[in-house]
Amino acid sequence: ATAGPRSFSAAEVRARCAQGACLVSCHRRLYDLSGFVRLHPGGEQLLRRRAGTDVSAALDGPPHRHSENARRWLEQYYVGEIEPGDEQVPPRGRTGTGSLSEAVDEKEVVAAAQTPEQTDLHYKTVDVEKDLVDWQKPLLWQVGYLGEKYDEWVHQPVDRPIRLFHSDFLEFLSKTAWYVVFMVWTPVVLYLSWVSYTSLAQGNTRLFSSFTTEYSIPVHKYYFPFIFLVGMFLWSLLEYLIHRFVFHMKPPASNYYLITLHFLLHGQHHKSPFDSSRLVFPPVPASLVIGFFYGVLRLLLPEMLGLSVFVGGLCGYVIYDMMHYYLHYGSPKKGTYLYGLKAYHVKHHFEHQKSGFGISTRFWDYPFRTLIPEETFKKED
């Protein structure tokens, strides 16, 4: 027979919180958020201040009403039940939100440290018997069979890593540490910037020279910073368009291959949004896409002008990938631009998958009318 949920006394919860754990309750259900505090869009300190308290009211807001996906996400950290009569666990005194009405007994701390049960229960939302895929096997070749159930399944995020391929080599190529993108592409940006500037300095680049020599416009080296910024601006538009129309295409339920392609491109990221090895674009496939856009610019613009725009766009891509990783794993200070952007992007993942497509900026969400609406709460009398 399966053992029932473990019971925790208020004293044990206080002791674990005093040791640095972040335990919260929702009614009588107890959750260990210690591994999630840095990832929380509201910031680590917000969760730390709530350690040892009941968060059932906070889930409904204000300032934020948590989505069904967020509540489902919380269940991954379920560790047991608060003993009857102990539901209201006093807050931790050292967080600065108040002092403990009951001092934490040193014996409680020692007892908690020696407790053999582990409270880190990641992956518990995946029930092997009930889930639609077998998590013990690579997922890429399974998701195409989900059909009409795929869209709902892929937008119910879980906190666990994903394996895509049977081949260890292909699996290795599909994963990338964030710093690899910076190390690979930053030298390319610097080198091509130098090539573009020095080539423009020779004075041989002119606009419309293929149509007319009399009215062609010379492109001076002093224009390079402006052209570079134009490239970055164009990248921000491309980022939005790719995210909205390619990554968020809804594959036909009857098409196994399009579902598989969608999961490979972006669905895996929505299913496991905090898989740190899949938050940036691997350099090998990225080089193919980057090469394609370079070829397009070469066809449309004079060589050095096209290269100058391209290098600005490439720089924009590197910034985008770094920001995307930070929006998932960083803990920006409240009130900063990145703090608001992190909350915005997490809302896209957990509740507003059909809007909020801007990642490094919300700019393009305005003209395309895909801005995530601000939450409002009615004032109670």
C-alpha positions as CSV (number, residue, x, y, z in Angstrom):
1,A,0.0,0.0,0.0
2,T,1.2,3.5,-0.7
3,A,2.1,5.5,2.3
4,G,0.0,8.6,3.0
5,P,1.4,12.1,3.1
6,R,3.8,12.9,5.9
7,S,2.6,15.2,8.7
8,F,4.7,18.2,9.8
9,S,4.3,20.0,13.2
10,A,4.6,23.8,13.4
11,A,7.7,23.3,15.4
12,E,9.4,21.3,12.7
13,V,8.4,23.8,10.0
14,R,9.9,26.7,12.1
15,A,13.1,24.7,12.6
16,R,13.5,24.0,8.9
17,C,12.8,27.6,8.0
18,A,15.4,28.7,10.6
19,Q,17.9,26.5,8.8
20,G,17.3,28.4,5.5
21,A,14.5,26.3,3.9
22,C,11.6,28.0,2.4
23,L,8.5,26.1,3.4
24,V,5.0,27.6,2.8
25,S,1.6,26.2,3.3
26,C,-1.7,26.5,1.5
27,H,-4.4,25.6,4.0
28,R,-2.9,22.4,5.4
29,R,-0.8,21.4,2.5
30,L,2.9,22.1,2.9
31,Y,5.3,23.0,0.1
32,D,9.1,23.2,0.0
33,L,10.1,26.1,-2.3
34,S,13.8,26.2,-1.4
35,G,14.9,25.2,-4.9
36,F,12.5,27.6,-6.6
37,V,13.1,30.9,-4.6
38,R,15.6,32.4,-7.0
39,L,13.4,31.6,-10.0
40,H,10.3,33.2,-8.7
41,P,9.3,36.2,-10.9
42,G,8.4,38.2,-7.8
43,G,11.9,37.9,-6.5
44,E,13.6,35.7,-3.9
45,Q,13.0,38.1,-1.0
46,L,9.3,38.0,-1.6
47,L,9.2,34.2,-1.1
48,R,11.7,34.4,1.8
49,R,9.4,36.8,3.6
50,R,6.5,34.3,3.3
51,A,8.5,31.3,4.6
52,G,6.6,29.5,7.3
53,T,3.2,31.2,6.4
54,D,0.0,30.3,4.7
55,V,0.0,31.7,1.1
56,S,-3.5,30.7,0.1
57,A,-4.6,34.4,0.1
58,A,-1.5,35.6,-1.7
59,L,-2.2,33.2,-4.6
60,D,-5.4,35.1,-5.4
61,G,-3.7,38.5,-5.2
62,P,-3.2,41.4,-5.2
63,P,-0.8,42.2,-6.7
64,H,-0.9,39.1,-8.8
65,R,-3.6,36.4,-9.3
66,H,-1.8,33.2,-9.9
67,S,-2.8,31.1,-12.9
68,E,-4.0,27.5,-12.9
69,N,-0.6,26.6,-14.3
70,A,1.1,28.4,-11.4
71,R,-1.0,26.5,-8.9
72,R,-0.2,23.2,-10.7
73,W,3.5,24.1,-10.7
74,L,3.2,24.6,-6.9
75,E,2.1,21.1,-6.4
76,Q,5.5,19.8,-7.6
77,Y,6.9,21.0,-4.3
78,Y,4.3,19.3,-2.1
79,V,5.9,17.5,0.8
80,G,3.1,16.8,3.3
81,E,0.4,18.1,5.6
82,I,0.5,20.5,8.5
83,E,-0.7,18.7,11.7
84,P,-4.3,19.6,12.7
85,G,-4.3,22.7,14.8
86,D,-0.9,23.9,13.6
87,E,-2.1,25.4,10.3
88,Q,-1.0,29.0,11.2
89,V,2.8,28.7,11.4
90,P,4.4,31.9,12.7
91,P,6.7,33.7,10.2
92,R,10.4,33.5,10.4
93,G,11.8,36.2,12.6
94,R,15.1,36.8,10.7
95,T,13.3,37.8,7.5
96,G,12.6,41.3,8.9
97,T,8.8,40.9,8.6
98,G,8.2,40.3,12.3
99,S,9.5,38.3,15.2
100,L,8.6,34.8,16.1
101,S,5.9,34.6,18.7
102,E,7.5,31.4,19.7
103,A,11.3,31.1,19.8
104,V,12.9,28.4,17.7
105,D,14.1,25.8,20.1
106,E,17.7,24.7,19.3
107,K,16.6,21.1,19.8
108,E,14.0,21.6,17.0
109,V,16.7,22.7,14.6
110,V,18.9,19.8,15.5
111,A,16.0,17.4,15.1
112,A,15.1,18.8,11.7
113,A,18.7,18.5,10.5
114,Q,18.7,14.8,11.5
115,T,15.3,14.0,9.9
116,P,15.9,11.4,7.2
117,E,13.0,12.4,4.9
118,Q,13.9,14.6,2.0
119,T,11.6,17.5,1.2
120,D,12.9,18.2,-2.3
121,L,10.2,16.4,-4.4
122,H,10.8,17.7,-7.9
123,Y,9.2,15.8,-10.8
124,K,6.3,14.5,-8.7
125,T,3.7,16.1,-11.0
126,V,4.7,13.5,-13.6
127,D,2.7,10.4,-12.9
128,V,4.1,7.6,-15.1
129,E,0.7,5.9,-15.2
130,K,-1.4,9.1,-16.0
131,D,0.9,11.3,-18.1
132,L,0.6,11.2,-21.8
133,V,4.2,10.5,-22.5
134,D,6.9,8.2,-21.0
135,W,9.4,10.5,-19.3
136,Q,11.8,7.6,-19.1
137,K,12.3,7.7,-22.8
138,P,13.2,10.5,-25.3
139,L,10.2,12.8,-25.8
140,L,10.8,14.1,-29.3
141,W,9.4,11.0,-31.1
142,Q,6.5,10.6,-28.7
143,V,4.8,14.0,-28.8
144,G,3.6,13.7,-32.4
145,Y,1.2,11.0,-31.3
146,L,-0.6,13.3,-28.8
147,G,-2.7,14.8,-31.6
148,E,-5.4,17.1,-30.2
149,K,-4.0,16.7,-26.7
150,Y,-0.6,18.2,-27.6
151,D,-1.4,21.9,-27.3
152,E,-2.9,21.6,-23.8
153,W,-0.1,19.2,-22.7
154,V,2.8,21.3,-23.9
155,H,1.5,24.4,-22.2
156,Q,1.3,22.8,-18.8
157,P,4.9,23.4,-17.6
158,V,6.8,21.1,-15.3
159,D,10.0,21.5,-13.4
160,R,12.2,18.7,-14.7
161,P,14.8,18.3,-17.5
162,I,13.8,16.9,-20.9
163,R,15.6,14.4,-23.0
164,L,14.9,14.7,-26.7
165,F,17.0,12.1,-28.6
166,H,18.1,8.5,-28.1
167,S,21.6,9.4,-29.4
168,D,23.9,10.8,-26.8
169,F,25.7,12.8,-29.4
170,L,22.5,14.5,-30.7
171,E,21.4,15.1,-27.2
172,F,24.7,16.8,-26.4
173,L,24.3,19.1,-29.5
174,S,20.8,20.0,-28.4
175,K,22.0,21.4,-25.1
176,T,23.9,24.6,-24.5
177,A,25.2,26.5,-21.5
178,W,24.4,30.2,-21.6
179,Y,28.0,31.3,-21.7
180,V,28.7,29.2,-24.9
181,V,26.6,31.6,-26.9
182,F,28.6,34.6,-25.6
183,M,31.9,32.9,-26.1
184,V,31.1,31.7,-29.7
185,W,29.4,34.8,-31.1
186,T,31.0,37.8,-29.3
187,P,34.3,37.4,-31.1
188,V,32.4,37.1,-34.4
189,V,30.6,40.4,-33.7
190,L,33.8,42.2,-32.8
191,Y,35.7,40.9,-35.8
192,L,32.9,41.7,-38.3
193,S,32.4,45.1,-36.8
194,W,36.1,45.9,-37.4
195,V,35.9,44.5,-41.0
196,S,32.7,46.6,-41.7
197,Y,34.2,49.8,-40.2
198,T,37.5,49.6,-42.0
199,S,35.9,48.6,-45.3
200,L,33.5,51.6,-45.1
201,A,36.5,53.8,-44.3
202,Q,37.9,53.0,-47.8
203,G,35.0,55.0,-49.3
204,N,34.0,52.4,-51.9
205,T,30.5,51.6,-50.6
206,R,27.6,53.4,-52.2
207,L,23.8,53.0,-52.1
208,F,21.9,52.6,-55.4
209,S,25.2,52.2,-57.3
210,S,23.7,49.2,-59.2
211,F,21.0,51.5,-60.6
212,T,22.8,54.8,-61.1
213,T,26.3,56.2,-60.6
214,E,25.3,59.8,-60.8
215,Y,22.9,59.7,-57.9
216,S,24.3,57.0,-55.8
217,I,24.9,57.8,-52.1
218,P,28.2,57.2,-50.5
219,V,28.2,55.3,-47.1
220,H,30.9,56.8,-44.9
221,K,32.5,55.1,-42.0
222,Y,30.8,57.5,-39.6
223,Y,27.5,55.9,-40.5
224,F,28.6,52.5,-39.1
225,P,27.2,53.0,-35.5
226,F,23.9,54.1,-36.9
227,I,23.8,51.1,-39.4
228,F,24.8,48.8,-36.5
229,L,21.8,50.1,-34.4
230,V,19.5,49.6,-37.4
231,G,20.6,46.0,-37.5
232,M,19.8,45.6,-33.8
233,F,16.4,47.2,-34.3
234,L,15.6,44.9,-37.2
235,W,16.7,41.9,-35.0
236,S,14.1,43.0,-32.3
237,L,11.4,42.8,-35.0
238,L,12.7,39.5,-36.3
239,E,12.8,38.1,-32.7
240,Y,9.1,39.0,-32.3
241,L,8.1,37.6,-35.7
242,I,9.9,34.3,-35.2
243,H,8.6,33.9,-31.7
244,R,5.0,34.6,-32.6
245,F,4.6,33.0,-36.1
246,V,7.2,30.2,-36.0
247,F,7.7,29.2,-32.4
248,H,4.0,29.6,-31.6
249,M,2.5,28.2,-34.6
250,K,-0.3,25.7,-33.7
251,P,0.5,22.5,-35.6
252,P,-2.4,20.5,-37.0
253,A,-3.5,17.8,-34.6
254,S,-3.3,15.3,-37.4
255,N,0.2,16.1,-38.5
256,Y,2.8,14.1,-36.5
257,Y,5.8,15.8,-38.1
258,L,4.7,19.4,-37.5
259,I,3.9,18.6,-33.9
260,T,7.4,17.0,-33.6
261,L,9.0,20.0,-35.3
262,H,7.1,22.5,-33.0
263,F,8.3,20.6,-29.9
264,L,11.8,20.6,-31.1
265,L,11.8,24.3,-31.9
266,H,9.9,25.7,-28.9
267,G,7.4,23.3,-27.4
268,Q,10.1,21.7,-25.2
269,H,10.9,25.1,-23.7
270,H,7.3,25.7,-22.7
271,K,7.0,22.2,-21.3
272,S,10.1,22.7,-19.2
273,P,10.8,26.5,-18.9
274,F,13.5,26.2,-16.3
275,D,15.7,23.5,-18.0
276,S,18.9,25.5,-17.9
277,S,20.5,23.6,-20.7
278,R,17.8,24.5,-23.2
279,L,17.3,28.3,-22.7
280,V,19.7,29.5,-25.5
281,F,20.1,28.5,-29.1
282,P,22.8,25.8,-29.7
283,P,25.6,27.3,-31.9
284,V,25.4,24.5,-34.6
285,P,21.8,25.0,-35.7
286,A,22.1,28.8,-34.9
287,S,25.0,29.1,-37.5
288,L,22.7,27.7,-40.2
289,V,20.0,30.2,-39.4
290,I,22.4,33.1,-39.1
291,G,24.1,32.1,-42.4
292,F,20.7,32.2,-44.1
293,F,19.9,35.8,-42.9
294,Y,23.4,36.9,-43.9
295,G,22.8,35.6,-47.4
296,V,19.5,37.5,-47.6
297,L,21.2,40.7,-46.6
298,R,23.9,40.2,-49.2
299,L,21.3,39.9,-51.9
300,L,19.4,43.0,-50.8
301,L,22.2,45.4,-49.9
302,P,25.8,46.3,-51.0
303,E,28.3,43.9,-49.5
304,M,29.7,46.1,-46.7
305,L,26.4,47.8,-45.9
306,G,24.7,44.4,-45.6
307,L,27.5,43.2,-43.4
308,S,27.2,46.2,-41.1
309,V,23.4,45.6,-40.7
310,F,24.1,41.9,-40.2
311,V,26.6,42.4,-37.4
312,G,24.2,44.7,-35.6
313,G,21.5,42.1,-35.9
314,L,24.0,39.4,-34.7
315,C,24.8,41.5,-31.6
316,G,21.1,41.9,-31.0
317,Y,20.7,38.1,-31.1
318,V,23.5,37.6,-28.5
319,I,21.9,40.2,-26.2
320,Y,18.5,38.5,-26.7
321,D,19.8,35.0,-25.8
322,M,21.6,36.4,-22.7
323,M,18.5,38.2,-21.6
324,H,16.3,35.2,-22.2
325,Y,18.5,33.1,-19.9
326,Y,18.5,35.8,-17.3
327,L,14.7,36.3,-17.4
328,H,14.5,32.6,-16.4
329,Y,17.4,32.2,-14.0
330,G,18.2,35.7,-12.9
331,S,16.8,37.5,-9.8
332,P,16.6,41.2,-10.9
333,K,16.0,43.9,-8.4
334,K,12.4,45.0,-7.9
335,G,11.5,48.1,-9.9
336,T,14.1,47.6,-12.6
337,Y,13.4,47.1,-16.3
338,L,14.5,43.5,-16.1
339,Y,12.3,42.8,-13.1
340,G,9.2,43.9,-15.0
341,L,10.4,42.0,-18.1
342,K,10.9,38.8,-16.1
343,A,7.4,39.0,-14.7
344,Y,6.1,39.7,-18.2
345,H,7.9,36.7,-19.7
346,V,6.8,34.3,-17.0
347,K,3.2,35.4,-17.5
348,H,3.7,34.4,-21.2
349,H,4.8,30.9,-20.1
350,F,2.2,30.2,-17.5
351,E,-0.9,32.1,-18.6
352,H,-0.7,34.2,-21.8
353,Q,0.8,31.9,-24.4
354,K,-1.0,33.7,-27.2
355,S,0.4,37.1,-26.3
356,G,3.6,38.7,-24.8
357,F,5.9,37.6,-27.6
358,G,8.5,40.2,-27.0
359,I,11.4,38.9,-25.0
360,S,14.2,41.5,-24.9
361,T,11.6,44.3,-25.3
362,R,7.9,44.7,-25.2
363,F,8.0,47.3,-28.0
364,W,6.6,45.2,-30.8
365,D,3.8,43.8,-28.7
366,Y,2.2,47.3,-28.8
367,P,1.8,47.8,-32.6
368,F,0.9,44.1,-33.1
369,R,-1.6,44.3,-30.2
370,T,-0.3,41.3,-28.4
371,L,0.6,43.1,-25.1
372,I,-0.3,41.1,-22.0
373,P,-3.0,43.1,-20.2
374,E,-2.3,44.6,-16.7
375,E,-4.1,42.8,-13.9
376,T,-6.9,44.8,-12.1
377,F,-8.5,44.1,-8.7
378,K,-11.8,45.4,-7.5
379,K,-11.6,47.4,-4.3
380,E,-13.6,45.9,-1.5
381,D,-15.7,48.1,0.7
